[in-house]
Amino acid sequence: MGKSRDLEFDYEITVVDGERGRRLAAVQTAAIQEVLESLHCPVKASAAGHPPRGDTSADNTDTEPDRQ
């Protein structure tokens, strides 16, 4: 049994391999990706403090088109 502050819970670990394990891994990967995508918030500025790529609102001196 696990315990986290006032919350107690039981858990069971089942190990699968082979084709069944690959299918389980694919389902788990898709579920995790769905959750992460639902939590994703677009970043308006990079960690360095620069405006996002393609944003020329702060500086109109850039005459080169953005390359991606």
TATAGI-V666029 format. One record per residue. N is the residue number from 1. RES is the residue in one small letter. SS is DSSP state (hx for helix, st for strand, lp for the rest). OMEGA is omega as a letter, one per 40 degrees, with the letter a starting at -180 (NA if undefined). NEAR is the number of other C-alpha atoms within 12 Angstrom. Layout:
# TATAGI-V666029
n:N res:RES ss:SS omega:OMEGA near:NEAR
n:N res:RES ss:SS omega:OMEGA near:NEAR
This chain:
# TATAGI-V666029
n:1 res:m ss:lp omega:i near:10
n:2 res:g ss:st omega:i near:11
n:3 res:k ss:st omega:i near:10
n:4 res:s ss:st omega:a near:9
n:5 res:r ss:lp omega:a near:7
n:6 res:d ss:lp omega:a near:7
n:7 res:l ss:st omega:i near:9
n:8 res:e ss:st omega:a near:10
n:9 res:f ss:st omega:i near:11
n:10 res:d ss:lp omega:i near:10
n:11 res:y ss:lp omega:i near:9
n:12 res:e ss:lp omega:i near:8
n:13 res:i ss:lp omega:i near:7
n:14 res:t ss:lp omega:a near:9
n:15 res:v ss:lp omega:i near:11
n:16 res:v ss:lp omega:i near:12
n:17 res:d ss:lp omega:a near:11
n:18 res:g ss:hx omega:a near:10
n:19 res:e ss:hx omega:i near:10
n:20 res:r ss:hx omega:i near:13
n:21 res:g ss:hx omega:i near:14
n:22 res:r ss:hx omega:i near:14
n:23 res:r ss:hx omega:i near:14
n:24 res:l ss:hx omega:i near:17
n:25 res:a ss:hx omega:i near:17
n:26 res:a ss:hx omega:i near:14
n:27 res:v ss:hx omega:i near:14
n:28 res:q ss:hx omega:i near:14
n:29 res:t ss:hx omega:i near:14
n:30 res:a ss:hx omega:a near:14
n:31 res:a ss:hx omega:i near:14
n:32 res:i ss:hx omega:i near:14
n:33 res:q ss:hx omega:i near:14
n:34 res:e ss:hx omega:i near:13
n:35 res:v ss:hx omega:a near:12
n:36 res:l ss:hx omega:i near:12
n:37 res:e ss:hx omega:i near:12
n:38 res:s ss:hx omega:i near:11
n:39 res:l ss:hx omega:a near:10
n:40 res:h ss:lp omega:i near:10
n:41 res:c ss:lp omega:i near:9
n:42 res:p ss:lp omega:a near:10
n:43 res:v ss:lp omega:a near:13
n:44 res:k ss:lp omega:i near:14
n:45 res:a ss:st omega:a near:15
n:46 res:s ss:lp omega:i near:12
n:47 res:a ss:lp omega:a near:9
n:48 res:a ss:lp omega:i near:9
n:49 res:g ss:lp omega:i near:10
n:50 res:h ss:lp omega:i near:16
n:51 res:p ss:st omega:i near:16
n:52 res:p ss:lp omega:a near:18
n:53 res:r ss:lp omega:i near:19
n:54 res:g ss:lp omega:i near:19
n:55 res:d ss:lp omega:a near:17
n:56 res:t ss:lp omega:a near:16
n:57 res:s ss:lp omega:a near:12
n:58 res:a ss:lp omega:a near:13
n:59 res:d ss:lp omega:a near:13
n:60 res:n ss:lp omega:a near:11
n:61 res:t ss:lp omega:a near:10
n:62 res:d ss:lp omega:i near:13
n:63 res:t ss:lp omega:i near:9
n:64 res:e ss:lp omega:i near:9
n:65 res:p ss:lp omega:i near:12
n:66 res:d ss:lp omega:i near:11
n:67 res:r ss:lp omega:a near:6
n:68 res:q ss:lp omega:NA near:5
